[in-house]
Amino acid sequence: MLADGGRVQVRPIRASDAPALVALHGRLSEGSIYLRYFSPHSRLSPREIEHATAVDLEGREALVVLDRDQLIGVGSYERQAGSDAAEVAFEVEDAHQGRGIGTVLFEELAAAARERGIRRFFAQVLPQNRRMLQLFRDVGLSERAHFEGGVVEVELALSGGPMPALASEELSALAAPGAYPDDPSAALGVEQVQTHLSHVYLTGGRVYKFRKAVDLGFVRFTSRDERNADCLREVALNRRLAPDVYLGVAPLLRAPVRIGAVAENLVHAPGSGENAEHCVVMRRLPSGRDALTLLDRGELSGAQIERAAAFVARFHDRHELGTPAPFTAEEWRQSCVDPVQDNLRLLAAAPAGLFARDALAGLEAGTLAFAEHHAGRFERRRLAGRAVDGHGDLHLQHLWYERDDAEPIAIDCLEFSEALRRIDAAAEIAFPAMDLRYRGAAAQAERFLRVYARERDDFDLYAVVDYFASYRAAVRAKVASIAAMDAAIDPAQRARASESARRHLELAVQMLAARGTGALGLVGGIVGTGKSTAAAELADVAGVVVIASDRVRKRLAGLVPTARSGDRVDEGLYDPALGERVYAGLLERAAPVLDSGRVALLDATWSRAADRERARRFARERGARAIFIETRCAASVARERLARREAQAADPSDAGPGFHARSAARFEPPEEWPAAGLRVVQTDRHDWRAALRAIATDLRSPVD
């Protein structure tokens, strides 16, 4: 009897079943064939048919399932020579999937195998074959992942797999409000959600997350000690990003089943010297306040994007891994390249028609070319200490704003895998940037990147961030393709998944497409004339990347941007020798921005014609156009602005009113600059913003 109450016949395969076996294969959908054979396989060869119907009982067994004399499923195992292990495989007609046929076949094959001294079953399964993976979980299989080949390698000890973390009656009991004596909000009801790693229970005000007893290779929770250790790890690591959301851990108590008090440490089960099974306890966040939902509602503001970028930048500052990063050059290269290429292999094996072949070929060519030709960029970032112990899965649904004016928080970091967290910071921020771009918010994606680059003085991220964004999009394409091929999912949802897979793949290709060199803008003038204000305005309207001399100066001196030096003209921070280094630093930071096809806008006084000429030559050598924007205003207005800024003491610049006269005397008018690339903005006029908008047309970044 099957799970749906229907009855079928299970018997050993016979040679005479060959025509029915061929007919079964012909009725399989393209998706089912792909999941079984990892490639299009429209017909069985004579050799395959002969092998499938030949059994020797000791080394190979095959069973068929008949429904009213029609063959609707087949399962087999084949013993490895000289081993107690056998490879197991199943094929079930699409119309009968989900009825429990695979489970019946597995149980019958396992019983036969045990009698013949076989102790283990194993199988190689595509990650998107969720039915097969769920079957193995249901029978207690210990799963292992092999990512080099892009498959999940699963293995089961036929004498029994790991015991479930929670018994079925305990799972049921936790769905009742009475299981939460210390949580009054449970009286409003308890929701139950299941993921591939966890059983999650949600009350009105809290979230309780229990680990499943699984081993997926990249995560192992087969023992209680492993599960409890990960609970503690999840709380500790996520408090880095959401300190008041992760409340602690709580034990599962029995007789009756209930959740114990929330604590910082593990506690023993009553009457036992061993720790109880624990769960992570979180404060439940308000529904609809994640960044993705806000974006979809048109409620995610530019200010919120900037706060998120600054938030992630501060987090990365606290969790740098050192300079240079603690990897060998080859280890670092592999961490940047291998996951990308593994994902490519999975995409290439997708059924025909899901992805355009030329798009797949273009992505593979672009990815391999980048890894080969730009390996030095990865190494440069390793040496510069750009590795962080980050979040690992920082997409928009993991960024939250509990109120419109609140600072963001981030949840659900990958606490179980150091390898997935200890990455290039650019690989981390590429995820939210890709998410924004995919949803039509390219300008917001660029805003996120440039604010992060400014806050961490990491303009070199532009050398690799598009590569990592392409990878993040390609992973999303792979994940969507899993849903698109899952026959158990509603057809309309599968159609949406197919569209998502194709669009993400297109974005992955687009992010690696050659864009040519960007442009270089200089915004300069006497101090107090509004250079930085004009630069910020141009960043908003033209999507340019602003690099400010005041910030570079502080960085070179080892100071935070808002530190007050008290130095006067030609002293300390404003010593001419340091000034030379500042202008060189501006161009150094601009190089990866231009090379990525974006526009770099360098905010400095640019008083000397020699410095301006050096910048113009820098742009010319890269094939980039160069524009000089001079800001002007009345001297009285400039001095008033400088006095106000000095009193506020919040700007990276230390230049007060006392700097104005010397700056005006030293400013060399830009007479050497070609007229076609020279713009002047009178910032004390009422229409100065309109003048900047006109300039924005010349500067607008092609990446937007």
N, C-alpha and C positions, 0 to 999 in steps of 0.2 A: 504493500500500500504506500502511495506517495503522500507528500505533505499536503496536497490539495484533496486527499480522500480518494483519488483515482487509483485503479489497479492496473498493473502492467506485469508482463512476464519477463524474467531475467534468466538467461541461459547462456552456456558457452557458445562462442561463435563456431560456425561450420563453414566448410569450403563452399557450400551451396548458398551461403549468405552474400557472396560476392556481388550479384546484381543489386540486391537490396542495399548493400553498403555504398555502391556507386550512386544509387538513387538518393540515398540520404545525403551524401556529399553534394549532389546537385541541387538539393533543396536548401542548403545552408546559405545564409546571406554573406555578402562580401566581408562584412565586419566580423562575423563568426569565423570565417575561413582565416582572416588575418590574425585573429586572436589565437587560433589553434596552430597555424603554420608560420606565423611571423612574416608573411608575405602573401601576395595574391597567389592562389593555388586552385584554379578553377576546376581541374579534373585530376583524378587519381591515375597514376601510371599503372600498367599491368604488374610491374614489380611491387608497387606499394600495395595493390590489392592482394597479391599472392602472399605478401608478408603479413598483412593484416588478418588474413583468414587462416594462417598456419600457426598452430600453437604446439608446444611440447610439454606443457604442464609444469615442468621443473624450472625452465628458464623464461617462459613466456606464457601468459594467460590473457585471454580476451573474452569479454562478456558483451552480449547485446541485450537491448531492451526493446520489447515488442508491445505495441498498443494495437489490439485488434488485428494482429498479424502483420502490422506495418513496423518496420525497423525504424525506431526514432532516436536511438542512442547507442553508443559503443564506448567501452572503456577497456583499457589494457595496461598491463605492466610488463616490463622487460628487464630481466635481471642483468646486472653488470657481471662480466666474467670474473669468477673467483672472489665474489663479494657477497655480502648479505644485504645489499641495497638494490633496489629496482626502480627504474623510471616509470612513472605512471602518466597516462594521458586519457582525455575524455573528448567525445564529440557528441553533442546533443542538438537535435533539430531546433531551430529558433522558436517555433510555435510551442515547443514543450519545455523551453528553458524556464527556470523558476519553480518547477513543480517538485523539485527534490530528486530528480533522476540521477544527478551527479553524486549526491550523497549515498543513494542506494548502491550505485555502481562501486563507489569507493569502499563501502562497508563490505560488500561481497568480495571484491578483489583483495582487500586487506585480510579477510578471513582465510582466503585461499593461500595468500602469500605466507602467512604465519605458519600454516601447516607445512610449508616447503622450506622453512628455515630462513625466510626473508625477514629482516628486522627493521628495515627502513625503506620508505618510499621517498623519492625526490622528483621534482619537476622544475622546468624552466618556464616561467610565466611572464608575459608582458605586464608592466604595471597597470595598464588600462583594462586588463582582464579581471574586473572586480568580482565577477561571479565565481571564478575559479579561486581567487584569493580568499573570498569569503567562505567558500566550501572548506578550504584548508583550515581557516580559523575555527570554523564550527566544529571540526573534528579534533581540534587541539593541536594543529600543526605548528611547529616552530619554524618561522619564516626567516630566511636570510636573503639579503639583497646583494646582487652582483652588478654594480653600476658600470663597470668597464664595457660590458657587452650590452648594457641597456636593458637587462632583464632582472626579474626577481627570481632567485633560486631558492626553492622551498624544500624543506625536508621534514619528515615525520618519523619518529621512532614508533613503530607499530605496537610496541608494548605500552604506549601511552605518551602523550605530549605533556607540556606544562599544564598544571591545574589552573583553571580560570582564577583571576584575582578575587572575584566575587561570585558566589553561587547565585543561581537564577532566582531563588527565593529572596536573597538579600537585595538583588537588583530591583525586584518588585517592591520590597518593603521600603526602599529608599524613595519610591515615588509617592509615598504617603506623607502628609504634613507632620504626623506624629514622630517621624524619624528625625526631626530637627527641634529638639526641646529648647535650645538656646537661640532660636531664630523665629521671632514672632511673625515675620513676614511669610513664613511657610504656610500659615493659615490661609493665605490667599490662593494657595495651590502650588504644585510642584511640576515643573516641566522637565522632561527627560530627553536628552540629546545624545546621540552616539556618534563618535568619530572612529577612524581607524586605530587611534591610540587610546581613547578615553571613553568612559561613561560619565556624562555631565548632567548634573541636576541643578535646576535654576529655581530659586524661590523669588519672592518679590524683591528682596534686597541683597541676595547673595548668590554666589555660584560655587558649586562643589564639584571638583574634578577628580575622578578616580582613574588610575592607569589600568589598561588591559594587560594581561599576561602575554605579551607578544615579543617576538624577536624579528625585527625587520632588517637586521644587518647594521643599519645606521642608528638603530635604537633597540636596546634590549631591556625588557621589563619582565623577564620570565620568573624572577624570584621576588619575594616581598621586599627584601633588602634593596634590590635594584629599584623597585617602584618607589619605595619610601625615600631613597636617596634622591631620586629625580624630583619628588615633590619639594624637598628642601631646596634643591637647586633651582627649580622654577620660581619659588618665592624669592630667593636671594637675587637671582639675575634679573627678574622682572621688576623688582623694587628699584633697580637702577633707573628705570624709565617711568614707572607708575608706583611711587612709594606708598601711597595710601590706598591702593586698589588691592594689593596682595596682602591679605590679612594674616595669613599663616597657614599652618597645617592642622588637621583635626583627625582623630582616630575614628575608625569604625568600631562601634561597640555592639555586642550581641546580647540577646535574651533580655529585652527585645532589641531588634536591630535599630540603631540610632547613631547619630553623629555626636561625638564627644566635644569637649571644649576646644576652641581654637587656641593654638599655642605656637611657640617658636620652635619647639623641639619635639621629637618623637616620644611617645609614651608606650609603656608595655600594655598588652592586652590584659584585662583583669584575670587574675589567677594564673598568669603565665609569665615566664621570664623572657619572653620574646616580644618584640615590638608589634603593636597592632598594625593592621592595614590602615594607611593614612590617605587622605585626600588633600588637595590644595583648596583653600577657601579664599574666594575673592569677593570684593564688593561688586555688586551688579551695576554696570554702567547704564546710563539712560539710553533708551532705544533711539536709534536714528541719529546719533551724534558722532558716528565715525566719519572720517574725511570723505570716504567714497559716497556715502549716503548724502552728505551735505553737498558734494559736488553734483550729484545727480539731481538734487533739488534746486540747483543754482544758488546755493547759500554758502559756498566756500569762498571766502574773500581773499584778496591778495594779501591783506594783513595777516590772515591766518596761515597762509602759505609761508610767509616770511617768518612767522613765529615758529612754524614747524622746522624750517631749515635751520634757524638759530638753535632750536632745541636739540636737534640731531647733532649739530656742530659741537655744542657744549658736551653732549654725551660722548662723542668721539674724542674730544680733548681729554676727557677723564679716563678714557679706556684705550689710549694708544698702546701699542705693544713694544715700543722702543725704537731707537734709531741706531743701526738699521733694524728692520723688522726681523724677528727671530726665526728666520727660515733660510735655508741655503738658496742660492739663486735658482737651482733646478726645482726644489720644492715649491718655491714661490711661482715659478713659471707654470708648473703643473696645476697649482691651485687656481690659476687664472685661466688656463687653457683646457684642461681635461674635462671639467664638468660641461663646458660649452660643446666640446666635440662628442661627448657621450650623448648629449641631448640631440645633436644633429643626427646621430645614428638612429635614435628612436623615431625622429620625424621622417627620416628617409624610408622607414619600414611601414609607414602608414598606408592604408588601402588606397588604391588608385582612385582618383577623383576627389579625394578630400582636400589635397593640396595641389596647386599647380606645380608641375614638375620643374618648370623654368624658375619658379620662385624658390623651390627647394635647392635647385642647383645654384642659384644666385646667392642664397644664404650661405651655403657650404663654401662657395668660392670666396665670398667676402670674409667669412670668419677665418678660414685657413690663411688667406692672404694677410689679414691683419696680424694674426698670431705669428706668422713667419717674418713679416717685414717690420713689425713694431715691437719685437721682443724687448728691445732696449727700453721702451717706455715702461713696461712692467718692472724691469730691474731698477730703473731710476726711482720708481716709487717705493720699492723695497728698501733701497739705500736711504731714501728720504724719511723712512719711518711712517709710511702712510697706511700700515696695517692697523686694524683695530679689533678689539673684542666687541663686536657690535651686536645688533639685534638678530640679523640673519634672515629675516622674513618681513621686511619693513614695507609692506604694500599699504594702500590707502585704508583698507578695512582695519588695519592694526593701529592707525593713528586716530586719536579721539580728542574732541573738544566738548567738555561737559556743558560749557556755556559759550556763547559767541565770543565773549571777551576773555575766556580762560586760556591759560597756557596749555599747549597740547600735552598729551601723555601717549605712550605706546605700550601695547600689551602683546602677550604671546610670542616672546622671543624664542629662538630655538635653543632652549636650555640643554637639550639632550645631546647636542653635537657641537663640540669646539670647532671642528673643521668647517662647519657651515657658518659659524659666527666669526671666526678669526680670518677676516678677509680684507681686501683693499676697501678703504672707506668709499671709494668711487663705485664699487660693486654694490654697496649698501644703498647709497643715495640714488643709484640708477633705477632702483625699483619704483619708488614713488614718482620719480620723474617720468618713467615709462608709463606708469598707470595714468598719469595726468595727460600725457600726450595721446595715448590710446583713446581717451574719452574726449578728445577734441579740445583739450586745454593746453596746447603747446606753449602758449605764452606763460602760463602758470608753471609749467615744467621748467622753463628757462629761468623764471623768477626763483624757483626753489634752488636750482643749481647755482645761480650767481650769488644768492645770499649766503648759501653754505660756503662757497669758495671764498667770499669776502671774510666771513667770520673765522674761517680756519686758515686763511692765507694759503689756500690750496687751489690755485688756478691751474696747476698741472693736472688736476682731475680731468680737464677737458681733453687731455691726450688719450684717455681710455674710457671715459664715461659712456660714449656712444656704443662702444663695443660691449660693455656690460649691460647697457639698456637693450641692445639687440638680444643678448642672451636671456634677459628677463622676459622679453616679449616672446622669444622662442619657447621658453619653458611654459608660459601661459598657453601658447598654441598647442603644445603637447598635452597639457592638462585638459584643455577644451576638447581635444580630439578624443580623449578617453570617454567623455560624456557623449560625444557625437556618435560613437560606435556602440554604446550600451543599449541593447535592445530592451532593457527593463525601464528605460527612461521614456517619459512621454514624448511622442513624435515632435510636438512643437518645441519642447525644450531641447531635443536633439538637434533640431534645425537651428536654433539659436546658438547652440554649442558649435555647430559646424561653421556658422558665420563668424563666431568669435575666434575659432581656430584659424580661419583664413585671414581675418583682419590682423590678428596678432602676428601671423607669419609675415604678412605684408609689411607691418611695422618693423619687424626684425630685419628684414631686407633693407628697408628704407634707412634705418639707423646706421647701416654700414655703407650706404651709397656715397660715392665721392661727391663732395660739394664744392670743391675748389677752395681757395683761400678766402678768408673773410676780409674785413676792412679794419683799418686802424684810425681811430679818432683821438685827437688831442684836444682837451678843453683846458684853456689856460688864460692867464690874465693877472693883473695886480691883485694882491690879497684883499679879500673883502668884496670882490666884485661879483660873487655868486657862482664860482666855478663848480663847487660841490653840489649846490642846489640844482644847477643846470644839468650836471651829470646824472643826478638821481632822477630828474624829470625825463631825461633821454632814455635812461634804463627802463622806465615804466612804459614809455610810448614807443620805443624802438627795439626793446628787448636786448640791449647791448650789455656787455659785461664791463662794469666799472672797476678800475683798479686805481686806488687813490694813493698819492704820494704820502699823505699824512699817516696812513696805516702802514705803508711799507717802511717809513722812517721809524715808527715805533717798533715794528717787528725787528728791524735790524738792530735796534738798541735793546732788545729783550724786554720791552714794555708792552703792557696791554694798551689797546687803542685810546682809552680814555684817561690814561695816567697823565698827570700834570708834571712837566719837567721844570718849569720855571725858567727855561733857557731863553736868552734874548737873541737878537739878530747876530748871526755869525758865531754863536756860542753853542756848545753841546750838540743838541739835536739839529741845530741849524748851522753847524760848522760846514763850510764849503766842501771839505773832503767827504763828509758823510753825504752831502748832497749829490756828489758824483755817484756814489753807490746807490742812492735812492733812484736816480734816473736809469741806471743800469738795471736795477731790480724791477722797475716798471716794464722795461722791454723784455726782460727774462720771463716775467709772468704773462706777458701778452702773447708770447710765441705759441704756446699750446692752444690758446683761445683762437688765434688766427688760423692755425693749422687745422682746427676742427671745423672751419667754415663760418665761425661766428665773428662778431664785431667786438673788438676791445676798445674801450674808451678810457684813456689815461688822464686822470685828474691831477694836475699839478700847475704851478705857475707858468712853467715853460718860458721863463724870462729870457733865456739866452738863445740866440739864433743857432748856435752850435749844437745845443741839445735838441732843438726842433729838427735840425738837418739830420742829426744822427737817427732820430726816430723815423724821418721820411725815408732815409736810406734803408733802414731796417724793414720797413713795409715794402719798399721797391724790391728788395732782395727776395721777398716771399711772394712777389706778384700780387700784393694787396694794394688797394687804393688807400690814400691817406687824406684825412680832412683835419684842418685846424679850426677850432671854434674859440674865438676870443670873447670873453665876457668883459663888459665895461659897465661902469656906473659912476655917478658923481662921487668925488672924494669924500664929501660929508656923509653920504649914504654908506660908503664902504666903512668909514671909521665907526659909524653908529652900529653897523652889523658886527664889526669886530669886538666892540665893547660889550654888546649883548652876549655874544658867544663866549667871551672871556668870563663874564659873570656867571653864566650857566655851567661852565666847566664840564660839559658833557660831550664835546666834539673831539675827534681825534687830533684836530689842529690846535697847537698852542699859540698860534699867531694872534696877538691882540692888537689894539690900536697903535701901539708903539712900532709895529712892523710895517705900517702902511707907507710911510714916507720913504723908507729905504727900498721897499718893493717897487714903488712907483718910479723911483730914480733909476733903478736897475733894469726895469723891464724894457727889452729891446723890441720895438714894434715888428710884427711878422712880415716885413717887406719882402723877405726872401721867398716867402711861401707862394706857390702858384695861385693866381687869383681864382681859378676854377675850383680849387679845394679850400678856399678861405671863407669862413663865415664869421660874422660879428653879431653878438646879441647884447642889446642894451638892457640890463636886468633891472634898471630902475624905471623902465617904461611899463605901463599897464598891460601892454600886449606882448610881454616877453615870452610868455608860454606859447603863444601862437607862432612866434618866430622859431621857437625850438621845435614845434611840431612840423614846421616846414623842413627843418634840418633833419628831422627823424626820417624823412623819406630817403635821404641820401645815406643814412646810417643803418637803416632797418636790417636786422640780422636775417640772412637767408635761412637760418635754421628754423625760425618761426614759420 
